[in-house]
Amino acid sequence: MSKKKILFTIGSPNQTSQMHQISSFLSDEYDCWFSQFYPDYGFEKIPLRAGFLENSIMSGQFKKNADKYLADHGLQSDYMALKNDYDMTVFCTDLIVPRKLRKNKTIFVQEGMVDPMTPWSHIVKASGFLPRYFTMNTALNGSSDQCDVYCVASEGYKNFFSKMGTSREKITVTGIPNFDNIPSFLNNDFPHHDYVLVATSDMRECFKKDDRIGFLNRCKGIVGERKVIFKLHPNEIRERAINEIKSVFGDDSLIYFDGDSNHMIANCQELITQYSTLVYVGIVLGKKVHSYFDLNELYRLVPQQNDATSARKIAEICLRYMEFNGSGEDFLRQYKAAQNNIAA
């Protein structure tokens, strides 16, 4: 008898890596496939084909990198779910939940932090009919209530997503892969130590306002006479970002476009971010951090640390829910009760 099929949606390098980790615990029992995050309705595919979404996770460098990742790791690709019918879909975002994938079991896995709400985000949310991705950011990610089960990073995020519109009964705290064993990043071979790290964001590439020169001048005030290293977001226009940094910090500025950001944070004295999940790495490691987000809120939301067991926990939920007859909420009630009994 053929195996049941699971589709994992992917996008950014972090989302793709997370889904691969989860699938690795399921590949013996199920037939696992992967698809880049994609639009649903025909009219939504027009800007994709026209090249207007090159800086989004649906296209451009994100898709190229994800396709290469799948090929390098020998993973099965089914872009837009055209090859197979699926028994379950595991989503890296619920900004779009394609209609044909809603017919069977659905699980959402949080990737990291979401963008702050803007006046336009509030309008999209209040409209009740505008697609959530019309916010042009991730502010409404995790709040659609369209998936059966929501796996999130912490109790703080459980409260956050429930306030944003997803039924609390659908949400379970699992931790999230890549951010559940942050102390392990202290063991690294990054050659620099004792500096201020500035991790920039791709706001402009995602059509948001960014006073980059103003930000860099504020960084200069924080850095003072200390050594500084810059880590650019991989989606940024490289030449523009480098020229701006050099105009404020000089031609000898140490700038990284590639490399392990977690290791760079582990070795720094102080971390300056804009809108980046990387701030959680600094918080867990006890670094002094700066962010455009409210720091008190970030400390409430910080991902659960569980010694890198999140992927296995999420895979177990996938496995048990696949074989469960009933709704996601009924499943979670039974699953949580069983976990509590084990803990007792």
C-alpha positions in Angstrom: 0.0 0.0 0.0 1.4 3.4 -0.9 2.4 5.8 1.8 0.3 8.8 2.7 1.7 12.1 1.3 2.7 15.2 3.2 3.5 18.5 1.5 5.8 21.0 3.2 5.7 24.6 2.0 9.0 26.4 2.0 10.3 29.9 1.4 13.3 31.6 3.1 16.4 29.6 4.0 15.2 29.4 7.6 11.7 28.2 6.6 13.2 25.6 4.2 15.7 24.3 6.8 12.9 24.0 9.4 10.7 22.0 7.1 13.5 19.7 6.2 14.3 19.0 9.8 10.7 18.2 10.6 10.3 16.0 7.5 13.4 14.0 8.4 11.5 12.5 11.3 8.6 11.5 9.0 10.2 10.2 5.8 10.1 6.6 6.9 6.3 6.6 7.5 5.2 9.1 4.9 6.0 10.3 1.3 7.3 13.8 1.9 7.3 16.5 -0.8 8.1 20.3 -0.9 6.7 23.3 -2.6 7.8 26.9 -2.5 5.1 29.2 -1.0 2.8 30.1 -3.9 -0.3 32.2 -4.7 -3.8 30.5 -4.9 -6.1 32.4 -7.3 -5.3 33.0 -10.9 -5.2 36.7 -10.6 -2.7 36.4 -7.8 -0.3 34.6 -10.1 -0.2 37.5 -12.6 2.3 39.6 -10.6 4.3 36.5 -9.9 4.7 35.8 -13.6 5.4 39.5 -14.3 8.3 39.5 -12.0 6.9 41.8 -9.4 7.4 39.4 -6.5 11.1 38.9 -7.0 11.9 40.1 -3.4 9.2 37.9 -1.8 9.6 34.3 -0.6 7.4 33.3 -3.6 10.1 34.1 -6.2 13.5 35.5 -7.0 16.6 34.5 -5.0 14.5 32.9 -2.3 13.0 30.4 -4.7 16.4 29.8 -6.4 18.0 29.1 -3.1 15.2 26.8 -2.0 15.2 24.9 -5.2 19.0 24.4 -4.8 18.5 23.3 -1.2 16.0 20.7 -2.3 18.3 19.4 -5.0 21.4 19.4 -2.8 19.5 17.3 -0.1 17.7 15.0 -2.5 14.3 16.2 -1.5 11.2 15.8 -3.7 9.8 19.0 -5.2 6.2 19.5 -6.2 5.9 23.2 -7.0 2.3 24.4 -6.5 1.2 20.9 -5.6 0.6 19.9 -9.2 2.0 16.3 -9.1 0.2 14.8 -6.2 -2.9 14.9 -3.9 -1.9 15.3 -0.3 -3.2 13.9 3.0 -1.6 16.7 5.0 0.2 20.1 4.4 2.6 21.6 6.8 2.7 25.4 6.2 5.7 27.7 6.8 3.2 30.7 6.6 -0.6 31.0 6.6 -0.7 34.3 4.7 -2.0 32.2 1.8 -3.6 28.8 2.4 -4.4 27.4 -1.1 -8.0 26.1 -1.4 -7.0 22.7 -2.6 -4.7 22.2 0.3 -7.4 23.1 2.8 -9.4 19.9 1.9 -7.1 17.7 4.1 -5.2 18.1 7.3 -3.1 21.3 7.8 -0.5 22.3 10.3 1.2 25.7 10.6 4.8 26.0 11.9 6.0 29.4 13.1 9.2 30.5 11.5 10.2 33.4 13.7 8.9 36.9 14.7 6.3 38.7 12.6 6.4 42.3 11.4 4.7 45.0 13.5 1.1 46.1 12.7 0.9 49.2 10.6 -2.2 51.3 9.9 -2.6 49.5 6.6 -2.2 46.1 8.3 -5.1 47.1 10.6 -7.2 48.0 7.6 -6.5 44.7 5.9 -7.3 42.8 9.0 -10.5 44.7 9.7 -11.8 44.4 6.2 -12.5 40.7 6.5 -12.1 40.2 2.7 -8.7 41.6 1.7 -6.0 38.9 1.5 -3.7 39.0 4.4 -0.6 39.3 2.2 -2.0 42.7 1.0 -0.2 44.1 4.1 3.0 43.7 2.2 4.6 42.3 5.3 4.3 39.4 7.7 2.2 41.3 10.3 -0.8 38.9 9.9 1.2 35.7 9.6 -0.1 33.0 12.0 -3.4 34.8 12.5 -5.6 33.4 9.7 -7.1 30.6 11.9 -7.3 28.6 8.6 -5.0 25.7 9.6 -6.1 22.9 11.9 -3.0 23.0 14.3 -0.6 25.9 15.0 2.9 25.0 16.3 4.5 28.1 17.9 7.7 29.2 19.6 6.6 30.0 23.2 3.7 30.7 25.5 4.2 34.4 24.7 3.5 33.7 21.0 0.6 31.5 21.9 -1.0 34.5 23.6 0.1 36.8 20.7 -1.4 34.7 17.9 -4.7 34.0 19.8 -5.1 37.8 20.3 -4.5 38.3 16.6 -7.3 35.9 15.6 -6.3 32.3 15.7 -8.3 30.1 18.0 -6.3 29.4 21.2 -7.5 25.8 21.1 -5.6 25.3 17.9 -2.3 26.5 19.2 0.4 24.3 20.9 3.8 25.4 22.1 6.5 23.2 20.5 9.4 25.6 20.2 10.7 26.2 16.6 13.7 24.6 14.9 16.7 26.8 14.5 15.9 28.9 17.5 15.4 26.2 20.2 19.1 25.5 21.1 20.6 28.9 21.0 23.4 28.3 23.6 24.9 25.8 21.2 25.9 28.7 19.0 28.6 29.6 21.5 30.6 26.7 20.1 31.8 28.2 16.8 34.8 29.0 14.7 33.9 32.6 13.7 37.3 34.4 13.9 36.2 37.7 15.5 35.3 38.5 19.1 34.3 41.4 21.3 32.6 43.7 18.7 29.3 45.3 18.1 27.2 43.4 15.5 24.8 45.3 13.3 22.3 43.0 11.6 20.2 44.9 9.0 16.8 44.0 7.5 15.4 43.9 4.0 12.6 46.4 4.6 13.2 48.4 1.4 13.4 45.3 -0.7 10.0 44.4 0.7 8.6 47.9 -0.1 8.8 49.3 3.4 10.3 52.6 4.4 13.8 52.5 5.9 15.9 55.6 6.8 19.1 53.6 6.5 21.5 56.5 6.8 19.6 57.6 10.0 19.8 54.1 11.3 23.5 53.9 10.6 24.2 57.2 12.4 22.3 55.9 15.4 24.5 52.8 15.2 27.6 54.9 15.1 26.5 56.6 18.4 26.1 53.2 20.0 29.3 51.7 18.7 31.6 54.6 19.7 35.2 53.6 19.4 34.5 49.9 19.5 35.0 47.4 16.7 31.9 46.9 14.5 30.8 44.2 12.1 27.8 44.4 9.8 25.7 41.4 8.7 23.5 42.2 5.8 20.2 40.4 5.2 20.6 38.1 2.2 17.6 39.7 0.4 19.2 43.2 0.4 20.6 45.0 -2.6 24.2 44.4 -1.7 26.0 47.3 -3.5 23.6 49.9 -2.1 23.8 48.6 1.4 27.6 48.4 1.3 28.0 52.0 -0.1 25.7 53.4 2.7 27.7 51.7 5.4 31.0 52.9 4.0 29.6 56.5 3.8 29.0 56.5 7.5 31.6 54.1 8.9 34.4 54.4 6.3 35.9 52.2 3.6 37.5 49.7 6.0 34.1 48.6 7.4 33.9 44.8 8.0 30.7 43.7 6.1 29.4 40.2 5.8 26.7 39.1 3.3 27.0 35.4 3.9 28.0 33.4 6.9 26.3 32.1 10.1 24.6 35.1 11.8 24.1 33.0 15.0 27.8 32.5 15.4 28.5 36.2 14.8 26.0 37.1 17.5 27.5 34.5 19.9 30.9 36.3 19.7 29.7 39.9 19.9 29.5 42.2 22.9 26.3 44.0 21.7 23.7 43.4 19.0 21.9 46.0 17.0 19.0 44.9 14.8 16.0 46.4 13.0 13.2 43.9 12.4 14.9 40.5 12.8 14.3 37.2 14.7 18.1 37.3 15.3 17.4 39.5 18.3 16.2 36.5 20.1 19.6 34.9 19.8 21.1 37.9 21.5 18.5 37.9 24.3 19.0 34.2 25.1 22.8 34.6 25.1 22.5 37.6 27.5 23.8 40.2 25.0 22.7 43.8 25.2 20.3 44.1 22.3 18.7 46.9 20.3 15.6 46.4 18.1 12.8 48.4 16.4 10.5 46.1 18.4 9.6 46.8 22.1 12.2 45.0 24.1 9.9 44.2 27.0 7.6 42.4 24.5 10.5 40.5 22.9 11.5 39.1 26.3 7.9 37.9 26.7 7.9 36.3 23.2 11.4 34.7 23.3 11.4 31.2 21.8 11.4 28.2 24.1 14.8 26.5 24.5 14.5 22.7 24.5 17.8 21.3 23.4 16.9 21.2 19.7 13.9 18.9 20.1 11.3 21.2 18.3 11.5 19.5 15.0 10.9 16.1 16.6 8.0 17.4 18.6 6.3 18.9 15.5 6.9 15.7 13.6 5.3 13.7 16.3 2.2 16.0 16.1 2.1 15.5 12.4 2.3 11.8 12.8 -0.4 11.5 15.5 -2.7 14.0 13.8 -2.4 12.2 10.5 -3.8 9.1 12.1 -6.5 10.9 14.2 -10.1 11.0 13.2 -11.5 14.4 14.2 -10.8 18.1 14.1 -7.4 19.7 15.0 -8.9 21.2 18.2 -10.2 17.7 19.3 -6.8 16.3 18.5 -4.9 18.9 20.5 -7.1 18.4 23.5 -6.4 14.7 23.5 -2.7 15.2 22.7 -2.2 17.8 25.5 -4.0 15.7 28.0 -1.7 12.7 27.1 1.4 14.9 27.4 0.2 16.2 30.8 -0.3 12.6 32.0 3.2 11.7 30.9 4.6 14.8 32.7 2.7 13.9 35.9 
